[in-house]
């Protein structure tokens, strides 16, 4: 009996130590962040519940500004129609029809919202109209409507950076760089643009719309075909987001059977608390609250850009978001992972639980922009990169992927160090990842970028297991040992030269308290960060500390 008890106690000890992330015999521990693991969201109810159709009876109504000629309606999702009406029309009916689907809804409190009965597959069919009507002769027709996927491009200035750049030489440089791509912007592509810019908010009406979540976009914002004239425009205010356009163009090129709608919803200088919903904001760490910005003497309140640009999209059926933000919050990045987790989870509540979130990791910036030195807070950019990657490594956000960019940042001779021009590569990377996940075209092992999936350590070594390695890790310079790894020992980060074993990086490290990769602020060449996948995709910068 004595030996049985001893065996049971030993078994219990092994179980307890294993659960805590430590192997009793080897002393090996698995790194944990302490954040709860992200749970894969349930599929949203895309099929509307059946109801009895009614004939339109409203003598007057106004369809939401979101609806316009050349728009994209969502495929395989509920198609919601909404708008407003005078209070005198309460109790009356608005009806709609599109490609054989019908729907109707009652006007209540001066507004209506209803879903068409059924869903539709992607359709490139030309000349289709959405008809919304009330009583006889009261009708609105939305022409040349297609069915596909609608995406949001959001963040701060690098998300909405247009082909005109931000400083005067930028426009010339970008036009020279992307002239051929702009020539390929044609209405033959089934790509539609919805352009929202923060300058349209800088008035009394705009200030009101930033204060609470809106149900409709600004009247100035209209759907447009992605022709050169609309993509490039004639000025920075009517040119489209480079990142958004290149993402949409590549996604459509990869799968031309699905029309693409891309909506601009970013704002230069925006900290995360301007881009989150009021519900998410309430859960933010205090350090990331009240980080407002002022444009043309108008202070944008918390949640301002969400309220005006994103909240109106809650009925749309968003496929996903490509997000480029973090420079403004880099100095307080320690609390950023928790705020980002809260933001993304809330987006799924607002826009659809299967929304794919593609996060552009901060790039390598230059030394100045517009004559202003990029130092001070910019020195914290590497810490923000680490904050963006840690929530992928710890699995605390589901449906979350990282697009690393340190190899496509500032290059010597560029006029603007804060806004690197090379958005084509970023859009292309994001689109191929999205195509693998959403369309099953390609796979993430090949289209993704190497990122740790598990980090274990003991007194003698650190072992980093990677995913998205395209068959096995390698180095960009062909050397045996990858450059760019450091370990934390005695409070000091020290360079180390690990070995690659298939999908694993192994580091000899006695009593190390952390490990990181690609910690520099600026990479004018990639000689100092050489880990790549089997097909040459750069590895994601990261940093973790082990504690005691």
HELIX and SHEET records of a PDB file:
HELIX    1   1 UNK A    2  UNK A   19  1                                  18    
HELIX    2   2 UNK A   87  UNK A   89  5                                   3    
HELIX    3   3 UNK A  157  UNK A  160  1                                   4    
HELIX    4   4 UNK A  168  UNK A  183  1                                  16    
HELIX    5   5 UNK A  198  UNK A  201  5                                   4    
HELIX    6   6 UNK A  204  UNK A  211  1                                   8    
HELIX    7   7 UNK A  228  UNK A  231  1                                   4    
HELIX    8   8 UNK A  242  UNK A  254  1                                  13    
HELIX    9   9 UNK A  272  UNK A  275  1                                   4    
HELIX   10  10 UNK A  278  UNK A  281  1                                   4    
HELIX   11  11 UNK A  286  UNK A  288  5                                   3    
HELIX   12  12 UNK A  304  UNK A  305  1                                   2    
HELIX   13  13 UNK A  306  UNK A  310  3                                   5    
HELIX   14  14 UNK A  311  UNK A  313  5                                   3    
HELIX   15  15 UNK A  327  UNK A  335  5                                   9    
HELIX   16  16 UNK A  336  UNK A  351  1                                  16    
HELIX   17  17 UNK A  376  UNK A  380  5                                   5    
HELIX   18  18 UNK A  381  UNK A  393  1                                  13    
HELIX   19  19 UNK A  406  UNK A  408  5                                   3    
HELIX   20  20 UNK A  423  UNK A  434  1                                  12    
HELIX   21  21 UNK A  435  UNK A  439  3                                   5    
HELIX   22  22 UNK A  444  UNK A  447  1                                   4    
SHEET    1   A 5 UNK A  29  UNK A  30  0                                        
SHEET    2   A 5 UNK A 451  UNK A 457 -1                                        
SHEET    3   A 5 UNK A 461  UNK A 467 -1                                        
SHEET    4   A 5 UNK A 504  UNK A 508 -1                                        
SHEET    5   A 5 UNK A 499  UNK A 501 -1                                        
SHEET    1   B 3 UNK A  62  UNK A  63  0                                        
SHEET    2   B 3 UNK A  80  UNK A  84 -1                                        
SHEET    3   B 3 UNK A 111  UNK A 115 -1                                        
SHEET    1   C 5 UNK A  72  UNK A  74  0                                        
SHEET    2   C 5 UNK A 146  UNK A 155  1                                        
SHEET    3   C 5 UNK A 259  UNK A 264  1                                        
SHEET    4   C 5 UNK A 191  UNK A 194  1                                        
SHEET    5   C 5 UNK A 223  UNK A 225 -1                                        
SHEET    1   D 5 UNK A  72  UNK A  74  0                                        
SHEET    2   D 5 UNK A 146  UNK A 155  1                                        
SHEET    3   D 5 UNK A 320  UNK A 324  1                                        
SHEET    4   D 5 UNK A 356  UNK A 360  1                                        
SHEET    5   D 5 UNK A 400  UNK A 403  1                                        
SHEET    1   E 4 UNK A 101  UNK A 106  0                                        
SHEET    2   E 4 UNK A  93  UNK A  98 -1                                        
SHEET    3   E 4 UNK A 130  UNK A 133 -1                                        
SHEET    4   E 4 UNK A 139  UNK A 142 -1                                        
SHEET    1   F 2 UNK A 293  UNK A 295  0                                        
SHEET    2   F 2 UNK A 298  UNK A 300 -1                                        
SHEET    1   G 2 UNK A 368  UNK A 369  0                                        
SHEET    2   G 2 UNK A 372  UNK A 373 -1                                        
SHEET    1   H 2 UNK A 474  UNK A 475  0                                        
SHEET    2   H 2 UNK A 531  UNK A 532 -1                                        
SHEET    1   I 4 UNK A 492  UNK A 495  0                                        
SHEET    2   I 4 UNK A 485  UNK A 489 -1                                        
SHEET    3   I 4 UNK A 514  UNK A 517 -1                                        
SHEET    4   I 4 UNK A 542  UNK A 545 -1                                        
END                                                                             
